């Protein structure tokens, strides 16, 4: 998704509830090191967006509108949501 939409959408990976080493391994193994990642050590950022577990996606529009999607979306679902976000 980042390769396809990275010039139109800002991607940030937000890991939490794990040690740094496994988080780094996940990023390397999944090949998602091309965009910014951060760690929510105490879960406060997750909580502020209503995220209770992984996977989850938080979409923030330019106007500040926030939508949290709890659970997997699949490639087609994520692509559809990103297209909608770009169009708005």
C-alpha positions in Angstrom: 0.0 0.0 0.0 2.8 2.4 0.8 4.4 1.8 -2.6 1.1 2.6 -4.3 -0.2 5.4 -2.2 2.8 6.7 -0.3 3.0 9.9 -2.4 -0.6 10.8 -1.5 -1.0 9.4 2.1 1.2 9.5 5.1 1.7 6.1 6.6 2.8 5.6 10.3 3.2 2.2 11.8 2.3 2.2 15.5 3.5 -0.8 17.5 2.8 -1.5 21.1 2.7 -4.0 23.9 6.0 -5.7 22.9 9.7 -5.3 23.2 11.7 -3.3 20.6 13.5 -6.4 19.2 10.4 -8.3 18.0 8.9 -5.0 16.7 12.1 -4.4 14.6 12.0 -8.0 13.4 8.3 -7.6 12.3 9.2 -4.5 10.3 12.1 -6.2 8.6 10.2 -9.5 7.9 7.2 -7.7 6.5 9.2 -5.3 4.4 7.5 -2.2 5.8 10.6 -0.2 6.7 9.9 2.4 4.0 7.8 4.5 6.2 7.9 5.9 9.7 7.2 3.6 12.7 6.8 4.5 16.4 6.2 2.6 19.6 3.2 3.2 21.9 4.9 1.9 25.0 2.0 2.5 27.4 -0.9 2.1 25.0 -2.1 5.7 25.5 -2.0 6.5 21.8 -3.9 3.4 20.9 -6.5 4.2 23.6 -6.9 7.7 22.3 -8.0 6.3 18.9 -10.1 3.4 20.4 -7.7 0.7 19.3 -8.0 -2.3 21.5 -5.9 -4.9 19.6 -3.9 -5.5 16.4 -4.5 -5.3 13.5 -6.2 -1.9 13.5 -6.2 1.1 11.2 -6.7 4.7 12.0 -7.5 7.1 9.1 -7.1 10.8 9.8 -8.4 13.1 7.0 -6.9 16.5 6.3 -9.9 18.1 8.1 -9.1 16.1 11.3 -11.9 13.6 10.8 -10.8 10.3 12.4 -12.0 6.8 11.6 -10.8 3.7 13.4 -11.1 0.3 11.8 -10.6 -2.5 14.3 -9.5 -5.7 12.6 -8.0 -6.8 9.3 -9.2 -5.0 6.1 -7.5 -7.0 3.4 -5.7 -5.4 0.4 -8.9 -4.6 -1.5 -10.6 -3.1 1.6 -7.6 -1.0 2.5 -7.1 0.2 -1.1 -10.8 1.2 -1.2 -10.5 3.1 2.0 -7.4 4.9 0.9 -8.9 5.9 -2.4 -11.9 7.3 -0.5 -9.5 9.2 1.8 -7.6 10.7 -1.1 -10.8 11.7 -2.9 -12.2 13.6 0.1 
